[in-house]
Amino acid sequence: MSNTLSSSLITTILVLSLLHLSSFHRNLAAKHAHHSYSSGTLHHHYHHRIPSSYKTSKATTFNVSNPRLEQAYIALQAWKSVIFSDPKNFTSDWVGPSVCNYTGVFCAPLPNATEPTITVAGIDLNKGNIAGLLPIELGLLSDLALIHLNSNRFCGTIPQTLSNLSLLFELDVSNNRFVGPFPNVVLSLPSLHYLDIRYNEFEGALPPSLFSKTLDAIFVNNNMFTFSIPSNLGGSSATVLVFANNNFGGCLPPSISNFADTLEELVLINTSLVWVSAT
């Protein structure tokens, strides 16, 4: 029992070191959202988690050839080449093969590896005000557990190559300038539990398969989504759903009643949705 507690404490400490997200509460076991409204704008915070199979660390230079880190080097250099502005110099030290020393890049032992293998487990460039694109080479970072790109100026679309990220647990691309339809590539991520694409310029309909996927939280607010919310909304496993400030119309589907015992928060302000009472 004591060994289990000790391991848990070590994992928690290392996870906090990885995230470097002082704006988020650090209780990893909790799932509760807090929001405030100011001039019609939604500000939302959620308790971020990372799979316990990762024990994160900020690694140093590696002398032994590591194909995973070599692939990461290719991906990160390709990404740096399509960054147009980096006013806080987040990527200024993205030089040379020691990718685990790059700002915002976090390494960890690969879970369930037959031999100890260090890999890139997380990218956190939150609040960098970085302008640029997401290159297709990001698909080479196949061991990522989290991507945090909140509050930057990334634009364009989410590359389909992210489908290679089979371990991705959290994807936060909120408060950027991404465009196009709902990024369906996220639906192919088998480990994804937290999806935050709010404050972008996505448009069109939400796919019904979004609500068939095992997710803990879905934030799609402050985009340009239209049409009605899919009828299978109530089939979602999410405890937090935020749809605010979109152009949805029609009625809330009757399946919403399925959330009676599980839903912690549902935000629908400024969506033009109509609630129809059962008669």
C-alpha positions in Angstrom: 0.0 0.0 0.0 2.8 2.4 0.9 4.6 1.7 -2.3 1.4 2.4 -4.3 0.9 5.7 -2.5 4.5 6.7 -3.0 4.3 5.9 -6.7 1.1 7.9 -7.0 2.7 10.9 -5.3 5.8 10.8 -7.5 3.6 10.6 -10.6 1.5 13.6 -9.5 4.6 15.7 -8.8 6.1 14.9 -12.1 2.8 15.6 -13.9 2.6 19.1 -12.3 6.1 19.7 -13.5 5.2 18.8 -17.0 2.1 20.9 -17.3 3.4 24.2 -16.0 -0.1 25.5 -16.1 -0.5 27.8 -13.1 -3.9 28.9 -14.3 -5.4 25.4 -13.8 -6.2 23.8 -10.5 -4.0 20.8 -9.8 -6.4 18.2 -8.3 -6.0 15.5 -10.9 -8.8 13.3 -9.5 -11.5 16.0 -9.8 -13.6 16.8 -12.7 -15.4 20.0 -12.2 -15.6 23.2 -14.3 -15.7 26.8 -13.2 -16.9 29.6 -15.5 -17.5 33.3 -15.4 -19.2 35.5 -17.8 -18.0 39.0 -18.6 -19.6 41.1 -21.4 -21.1 37.9 -22.9 -17.7 36.2 -23.1 -17.2 32.7 -21.6 -14.0 32.0 -19.7 -13.7 28.3 -18.8 -11.2 26.2 -16.9 -11.1 22.5 -16.6 -9.0 20.2 -14.5 -6.4 18.8 -16.8 -5.2 15.2 -16.5 -2.6 13.0 -18.1 -2.6 9.2 -18.3 -0.9 7.8 -15.2 1.2 5.5 -17.5 3.4 8.5 -18.2 5.9 9.6 -15.6 7.0 12.9 -17.0 10.4 14.5 -16.9 12.5 17.3 -18.4 15.3 15.3 -20.0 18.8 16.2 -20.8 21.0 15.5 -23.8 20.9 11.9 -25.0 24.1 10.2 -26.3 22.4 7.1 -27.5 20.6 7.1 -30.8 16.8 7.2 -30.3 14.6 6.9 -33.4 11.6 8.4 -31.6 13.6 11.5 -30.7 15.0 11.7 -34.2 11.5 11.7 -35.6 10.5 14.3 -33.0 13.4 16.5 -34.2 12.2 16.3 -37.8 8.6 17.2 -36.7 9.7 20.1 -34.5 12.0 21.6 -37.1 9.3 21.4 -39.7 7.0 23.2 -37.2 9.5 25.9 -36.5 9.9 26.5 -40.2 6.2 27.5 -40.4 6.1 29.7 -37.4 6.0 33.3 -38.6 6.1 35.2 -35.3 7.2 34.2 -31.8 7.2 37.3 -29.7 8.0 35.5 -26.5 10.8 33.4 -28.0 9.2 30.1 -27.0 10.9 28.4 -30.0 14.2 30.3 -30.0 15.9 27.3 -28.4 14.5 24.8 -30.8 18.0 24.2 -32.2 19.9 20.9 -32.4 18.8 17.3 -31.8 18.3 17.5 -28.0 14.5 18.0 -28.4 13.8 17.3 -24.7 15.5 20.6 -23.9 13.3 22.6 -26.1 11.0 25.1 -24.4 7.5 23.7 -24.3 8.6 20.1 -25.1 8.3 17.5 -22.4 9.8 14.0 -22.5 9.0 10.8 -20.6 9.6 7.1 -20.7 7.4 5.4 -23.3 4.6 3.5 -21.5 4.7 -0.3 -21.8 7.9 -0.3 -23.8 9.9 -3.5 -23.8 13.1 -1.5 -23.1 13.4 2.0 -21.4 12.7 4.5 -24.2 12.5 8.2 -23.8 10.0 9.9 -26.1 8.2 13.3 -26.5 5.1 13.0 -24.4 3.8 16.6 -24.3 3.8 19.9 -26.1 2.7 23.0 -24.1 3.0 26.4 -25.9 0.1 28.0 -24.0 -0.1 31.8 -24.1 2.9 32.2 -26.5 1.1 34.5 -28.9 2.8 32.4 -31.6 1.7 32.9 -35.2 2.1 30.0 -37.6 0.7 26.8 -39.0 0.5 23.2 -37.9 2.6 21.1 -40.4 1.7 17.6 -41.4 5.0 16.5 -39.8 3.3 16.7 -36.4 2.0 13.2 -37.2 5.6 12.0 -36.5 5.1 12.8 -32.8 3.1 9.6 -32.3 3.7 9.3 -28.6 2.2 12.6 -27.5 -0.2 12.4 -24.6 -1.1 16.1 -24.6 -1.0 19.1 -26.9 -1.7 22.5 -25.3 -1.7 25.5 -27.8 -4.1 27.8 -26.0 -3.9 31.6 -26.7 -1.7 31.7 -29.8 -2.3 32.8 -33.4 -2.0 29.5 -35.1 -4.1 29.5 -38.2 -5.1 27.2 -41.1 -6.5 23.7 -40.4 -5.8 20.8 -38.1 -3.6 18.3 -40.1 -5.1 14.9 -40.8 -1.8 13.4 -39.8 -2.7 13.9 -36.1 -4.6 10.6 -36.6 -1.2 8.9 -35.8 -1.3 10.2 -32.2 -2.9 7.1 -30.7 -1.9 8.1 -27.1 -3.2 11.6 -27.3 -5.3 12.3 -24.1 -5.8 16.0 -24.2 -6.0 18.4 -27.2 -6.4 22.1 -26.5 -6.1 24.4 -29.5 -8.4 27.0 -28.1 -8.1 30.8 -28.7 -6.4 30.6 -32.0 -7.4 31.3 -35.6 -8.1 27.8 -37.0 -10.7 27.6 -39.8 -12.7 25.1 -41.7 -15.2 22.5 -40.7 -15.1 20.6 -37.5 -11.7 18.9 -37.4 -12.9 15.3 -37.9 -9.3 14.0 -37.3 -10.0 14.2 -33.6 -12.6 11.5 -33.9 -10.0 9.0 -34.9 -7.9 9.5 -31.7 -8.6 6.4 -29.5 -7.2 7.8 -26.3 -8.6 11.4 -26.4 -10.6 12.4 -23.4 -10.4 16.2 -23.4 -11.2 18.3 -26.4 -11.0 22.1 -26.4 -11.4 23.9 -29.8 -13.2 27.0 -28.5 -12.5 30.5 -29.7 -11.6 29.7 -33.3 -13.3 30.0 -36.6 -14.6 26.5 -37.2 -17.9 26.4 -39.1 -20.6 24.1 -40.3 -22.2 21.2 -38.4 -21.0 19.2 -35.5 -20.7 15.5 -36.5 -22.9 13.1 -34.6 -19.9 10.8 -34.0 -18.5 13.5 -31.6 -21.1 12.4 -29.1 -20.5 8.7 -29.6 -16.8 9.1 -28.6 -15.6 8.5 -25.0 -14.8 12.1 -23.9 -14.8 13.7 -20.5 -15.2 17.3 -21.7 -16.1 19.0 -25.0 -15.6 22.7 -25.5 -16.7 24.0 -28.9 -17.9 27.4 -27.8 -17.2 30.7 -29.6 -16.9 29.3 -33.1 -19.2 29.6 -36.1 -20.9 26.2 -35.9 -24.4 26.1 -37.4 -27.3 23.7 -37.9 -28.9 21.8 -35.1 -27.1 19.8 -32.4 -27.1 16.1 -33.4 -29.9 14.0 -32.0 -27.5 11.6 -30.2 -26.2 14.3 -27.9 -27.4 12.4 -24.9 -25.2 9.5 -25.8 -22.1 11.4 -24.9 -20.0 10.3 -21.9 -18.9 13.9 -21.3 -19.7 15.6 -18.0 -18.9 19.1 -19.3 -20.4 20.3 -22.6 -20.0 23.9 -23.7 -21.7 25.1 -26.9 -22.1 28.8 -26.2 -21.7 31.6 -28.8 -22.3 29.6 -31.9 -25.0 29.8 -34.6 -26.9 26.6 -33.7 -30.6 26.5 -34.3 -33.6 24.3 -33.8 -34.4 22.4 -30.6 -32.3 20.5 -28.1 -32.7 16.8 -28.8 -34.8 14.8 -26.4 -31.8 12.6 -25.7 -30.5 15.3 -23.4 -32.6 13.7 -20.7 -30.0 10.9 -20.6 -27.6 13.3 -18.8 -29.9 13.5 -15.7 -27.4 11.7 -13.5 -24.1 12.4 -15.1 -23.9 16.0 -16.5 -22.0 18.5 -14.4 -22.2 21.5 -16.7 -24.0 22.4 -19.9 -23.6 25.9 -21.4 -25.8 27.0 -24.2 -25.9 30.8 -24.1 -26.1 32.7 -27.4 -26.9 29.7 -29.5 -30.5 30.3 -30.6 -31.4 26.8 -29.4 -34.9 26.2 -28.2 -36.0 23.9 -25.4 -39.2 22.1 -26.1 -40.9 20.7 -23.0 -42.4 17.3 -23.1 -46.2 17.3 -23.1 
